Amino acid sequence: MSPSTRPIRIFQVATGNVGSEMIKRLGPHPDLELVGVHCYTPDKIGKDVGELAGIGPLGITATGTVEEIIAARPDVVTFHGVFPDEDLYVQVLEAGINVVTTADWITGFHRDTNHPHPSGRRTSEVLQEACLKGGSTFYGTGMNPGVNQIIGIACTADVADIENVTTIESVDVSCHHSADTWREVGYGRPVDDPELPGMLRKYTEVFADAVYLKAEAFGLELDEVVFEAELGACTKDVDLGWYQLPKGSLGGSYVKYVGMLDGVARVETHLEWQMTPHTDPSWDIKGCYITQVKGDPFIYNKHMVFPAAGVDLSDPSQFASLGMTVTGMPALHAIRSVVAAPPGIVTSNDLPLRAFAGRFKL
């Protein structure tokens, strides 16, 4: 089998919400071969990864060291941890292994700004250096930020004289069962907590990456990206089972990242998030991804996500599965294009259209 047609060997990192879903989704992809899974939780190491994902044995045992990843000689590491692991990235990139991640990376602006590398250098510089040393490629994606912005860019292809492009995520986020994530952004803390706006910004500023990604596609050099936030306080105690929201705490929010040029808002990403409908203020959650383009003509586009036939979204596990699927699949579908890309950090602006194409069930 030629290198261009042989299955791409994948070593996955993490078996949490997204990671478990992606183990399930890899099976129908004959062009992708799962050769290993790296876990951070000691209790998971040594167990069959299929059992960890809830689908029965796959004959692949979970490991726990970077050395084991490198020894397996995969073509790519798919990283689905909640937060990035730059040390792991550097080691595998220097070993010539490509990385595709769904953890907090689109352009690198956010990580460089809010989470500098321990060496004091910008994280993007460290990763770029590792890529060039190993001849490997690094790519970050997801649903939002990620595919939502690609849709927003594509929606402008038939528009003349663009004035503003805004992509909006209007969703019930209670399907994302990651308590660590929501603690970091401040959900459950009193809305009058003076630290809350800074927390919300620091841990959502990857959406500024999304604004810069779009601006680059449009050939705009923005002056700045402005953060705005409106906070919704819970009107009663809310117990989600996996997360508690006391009365008066943050249970919903409307966040904007606004790309400014010469004092005019040009490129925006909005986050209309609801953990519970019982907040004041509350928002009309539409359960979709929206693109609004002001120009000639004006464009309004909805990207609706519905479950497959027979899936019952009243089941919390099925609801969560849907959210994790749309988060992880963009990474799987981009793998072949990333492996074929030149060494270095790439963004969605650098990849061909086929990187955003799904796969038929044949």
C-alpha positions in Angstrom: 0.0 0.0 0.0 1.4 3.4 -1.0 2.0 6.1 1.7 -0.8 8.2 0.2 -3.4 5.4 0.6 -2.3 3.5 3.7 -4.2 4.2 6.9 -2.9 7.1 9.0 -1.6 5.8 12.3 -3.2 7.8 15.2 -2.1 7.9 18.9 -4.9 9.7 20.8 -4.4 11.6 24.0 -7.2 11.6 26.6 -10.4 9.6 27.1 -12.6 12.2 28.6 -15.8 13.6 27.0 -14.4 14.3 23.6 -11.7 11.6 23.7 -14.2 8.8 24.4 -16.5 10.0 21.7 -13.7 10.0 19.2 -12.6 6.5 20.0 -16.2 5.4 19.1 -16.1 7.5 15.9 -12.8 6.2 14.6 -14.2 2.7 13.7 -16.0 3.6 10.5 -12.9 5.4 9.1 -10.8 2.9 7.1 -8.2 5.6 6.3 -7.5 6.1 10.0 -5.9 3.5 12.4 -5.9 3.9 16.2 -2.6 2.5 17.4 -2.6 3.8 21.0 -4.2 6.0 23.6 -2.4 8.1 26.3 -4.2 8.7 29.6 -3.4 11.0 32.5 -5.5 9.2 35.1 -3.4 6.4 36.7 -6.5 4.2 37.1 -7.0 4.2 33.3 -3.5 3.1 32.4 -3.3 -0.5 31.5 -7.0 -0.9 30.7 -8.4 -1.5 27.2 -9.3 1.8 25.6 -12.5 0.4 24.1 -13.7 -0.4 27.6 -12.7 3.1 28.7 -14.9 4.5 25.9 -17.7 2.2 26.8 -17.8 0.2 23.5 -16.1 -3.1 24.5 -12.5 -4.3 24.1 -10.4 -3.0 21.1 -7.2 -4.8 22.0 -5.4 -1.5 22.6 -4.1 -0.8 26.1 -4.0 2.7 27.5 -0.5 4.0 28.3 0.8 6.9 30.3 4.1 8.1 29.1 5.2 10.3 26.2 8.0 7.8 25.5 5.4 5.2 24.7 3.7 7.5 22.2 7.0 8.2 20.4 7.9 4.5 20.4 4.7 3.6 18.6 5.8 5.8 15.7 2.3 7.2 14.9 1.8 9.7 12.0 -0.3 12.0 14.2 -1.3 12.6 17.8 -4.9 13.7 18.3 -5.1 15.6 21.6 -8.5 15.8 23.3 -7.6 16.9 26.8 -9.5 19.7 28.4 -6.4 21.9 28.6 -3.3 21.8 26.4 -0.1 19.9 27.4 2.7 22.0 25.7 5.4 19.7 27.1 3.8 16.7 25.4 3.3 18.7 22.2 7.0 19.7 22.0 8.3 16.2 22.6 6.1 14.5 20.0 6.6 17.3 17.4 10.4 17.1 17.8 10.1 13.4 17.2 8.5 14.1 13.8 4.9 13.3 14.9 2.1 15.7 13.8 -0.4 17.1 16.3 -4.1 17.9 15.8 -5.7 19.3 18.9 -9.2 20.4 20.1 -7.8 22.0 23.2 -7.7 25.8 23.3 -5.8 26.5 20.1 -6.8 28.2 16.8 -4.0 30.7 16.0 -2.0 30.8 19.3 -3.0 34.3 20.3 -4.8 33.2 23.4 -2.2 30.8 24.6 0.6 33.4 24.0 -1.4 36.1 25.8 -2.8 34.3 28.8 -0.7 31.2 29.2 2.9 32.0 28.5 5.4 29.1 28.2 7.4 28.4 31.5 10.5 29.5 29.6 9.1 33.0 29.2 8.9 32.6 25.5 5.7 32.7 23.5 4.2 29.2 23.3 3.7 29.6 19.6 7.4 30.2 19.2 8.3 27.1 21.2 5.9 24.9 19.2 7.0 26.3 15.8 10.6 25.6 16.7 9.6 22.0 17.7 7.8 21.6 14.4 10.8 22.7 12.3 13.1 20.5 14.3 11.0 17.4 13.8 9.6 18.2 10.4 6.1 18.0 11.8 2.8 20.0 11.7 0.6 21.4 14.5 -3.1 22.3 14.0 -5.9 23.4 16.3 -9.6 23.1 15.6 -13.0 22.2 16.9 -16.6 23.2 16.3 -16.4 26.7 17.9 -13.9 28.1 17.6 -13.1 26.2 14.5 -15.8 25.1 12.0 -18.1 27.9 13.0 -15.6 30.4 11.7 -14.9 28.4 8.5 -18.7 28.5 7.8 -18.6 32.3 8.5 -15.8 32.8 6.0 -17.5 30.7 3.3 -20.7 32.7 3.7 -19.0 35.8 2.4 -17.9 34.2 -1.0 -20.9 35.8 -2.8 -20.8 39.1 -1.0 -19.5 42.4 -2.4 -18.4 45.3 -0.2 -18.4 43.5 3.2 -19.0 45.8 6.2 -19.1 43.3 9.1 -19.0 39.5 9.6 -20.3 38.1 12.9 -20.4 34.4 13.9 -22.6 33.5 16.9 -22.8 30.4 19.0 -26.3 30.2 20.6 -26.3 27.0 22.6 -27.3 25.3 25.8 -23.9 24.4 27.2 -25.1 22.0 29.9 -24.3 19.2 27.5 -20.6 19.8 28.0 -19.9 17.8 31.2 -16.5 19.3 32.0 -16.7 20.7 35.5 -13.1 21.9 35.2 -13.9 24.0 32.2 -16.9 25.7 33.8 -15.0 26.4 37.0 -12.3 28.1 35.0 -14.7 30.4 33.3 -16.5 31.2 36.5 -19.9 29.5 36.2 -21.3 28.9 39.6 -19.5 31.9 41.2 -21.6 35.0 42.3 -22.2 37.3 39.4 -20.9 40.3 41.5 -17.6 38.5 42.2 -15.0 41.2 41.0 -12.8 38.4 39.6 -15.5 36.9 37.4 -15.1 39.1 34.3 -11.4 38.5 34.2 -11.8 34.8 34.6 -14.4 34.7 31.8 -12.2 36.6 29.5 -9.0 34.7 30.3 -10.5 31.3 29.7 -12.6 32.2 26.6 -10.1 34.4 24.8 -9.4 31.6 22.4 -12.4 33.1 20.7 -10.2 36.1 20.0 -8.2 33.6 18.0 -11.4 33.0 16.0 -11.7 36.7 15.2 -8.0 36.9 14.1 -8.5 33.8 11.9 -11.4 35.4 10.1 -9.6 38.7 9.8 -6.6 37.0 8.2 -8.9 35.3 5.7 -10.3 38.7 4.7 -6.9 40.4 4.5 -7.6 42.7 7.5 -5.0 43.8 10.0 -7.1 44.6 13.1 -6.2 47.3 15.5 -7.5 45.3 18.5 -10.0 42.7 19.6 -12.3 44.0 22.3 -14.0 41.8 25.0 -17.5 42.5 26.1 -19.7 40.4 28.5 -23.2 40.4 29.9 -23.7 38.0 32.9 -26.9 36.1 33.8 -27.5 35.4 37.5 -29.3 32.2 38.5 -32.8 33.0 39.8 -32.8 29.9 41.9 -30.5 27.0 43.0 -29.9 24.7 40.1 -28.5 21.2 40.4 -27.5 19.7 37.0 -26.3 16.5 38.6 -22.8 17.0 37.5 -22.6 20.7 38.4 -24.3 23.0 40.9 -25.3 26.6 40.3 -26.4 28.4 43.5 -28.9 31.2 43.3 -27.2 34.5 42.3 -24.3 32.7 40.6 -23.3 32.8 36.9 -25.6 30.5 34.9 -25.6 32.1 31.5 -23.6 34.8 29.6 -23.4 36.7 26.4 -19.8 37.3 25.4 -18.5 39.2 22.4 -15.1 39.4 20.9 -15.1 42.3 18.5 -12.3 43.0 16.0 -11.8 46.7 15.4 -10.3 48.5 12.5 -10.1 52.3 12.4 -12.8 52.5 15.2 -15.2 50.3 13.3 -16.4 46.8 14.3 -15.5 44.6 11.4 -15.2 40.9 12.5 -16.9 39.5 15.6 -17.5 36.2 17.4 -20.4 36.0 19.9 -21.0 33.4 22.6 -24.7 33.1 23.7 -24.3 30.5 26.4 -27.0 29.0 28.7 -26.2 26.5 31.5 -29.8 26.9 32.7 -32.7 29.0 31.5 -33.3 30.2 35.0 -31.2 33.4 34.8 -31.7 37.1 34.8 -31.0 38.3 32.2 -31.7 35.3 30.0 -31.3 34.9 26.3 -33.3 33.3 23.5 -31.1 30.3 22.9 -31.5 29.1 19.3 -29.5 25.9 19.5 -27.4 26.7 16.5 -24.5 28.5 14.9 -25.3 31.7 13.1 -23.4 33.8 10.6 -24.5 37.4 9.9 -22.8 39.3 7.0 -23.5 43.0 6.4 -22.6 43.9 2.9 -24.1 43.7 -0.6 -26.1 41.4 -0.3 -26.7 40.8 3.4 -26.4 37.2 4.5 -28.0 35.3 7.4 -27.1 31.7 7.8 -28.0 29.1 10.4 -26.0 25.9 11.0 -28.4 23.6 12.7 -27.2 20.4 14.5 -29.7 17.6 15.0 -29.2 14.2 16.4 -29.3 11.0 14.2 -32.6 9.2 13.9 -33.5 7.3 17.0 -31.3 9.4 19.4 -33.2 10.7 22.4 -31.8 14.1 23.5 -33.8 13.9 26.7 -31.2 11.4 27.8 -28.3 13.6 29.2 -25.7 11.2 27.9 -27.0 11.4 24.3 -27.2 15.1 24.6 -23.6 15.3 25.7 -22.5 12.8 22.9 -23.9 15.1 20.3 -21.9 18.1 21.6 -18.7 16.0 21.8 -19.2 14.6 18.3 -19.3 18.1 16.6 -16.3 19.2 18.7 -14.1 16.2 17.8 -15.0 15.3 14.2 -13.4 18.4 12.7 -10.1 17.2 14.1 -10.5 13.7 12.6 -11.5 15.0 9.2 -8.5 17.3 9.0 -5.9 14.7 9.8 -4.9 13.7 6.3 -4.6 17.3 5.2 -2.5 18.1 8.3 -0.2 15.2 7.7 0.3 16.4 4.1 0.9 20.0 5.2 4.5 21.5 5.4 6.2 21.6 8.8 5.1 24.3 11.2 2.0 25.7 12.9 -0.9 25.8 10.5 -4.4 27.3 10.8 -7.6 26.6 8.9 -6.6 29.3 6.5 -3.6 27.2 5.4 -5.5 23.9 4.7 -7.3 22.8 1.6 -11.1 22.6 1.4 -11.0 18.8 1.7 -9.7 19.3 5.3 -13.3 20.4 6.2 -15.0 17.6 4.3 -16.7 14.7 6.2 -16.7 11.1 5.2 -19.6 9.1 3.7 -20.7 5.9 5.3 -20.2 3.3 2.6 
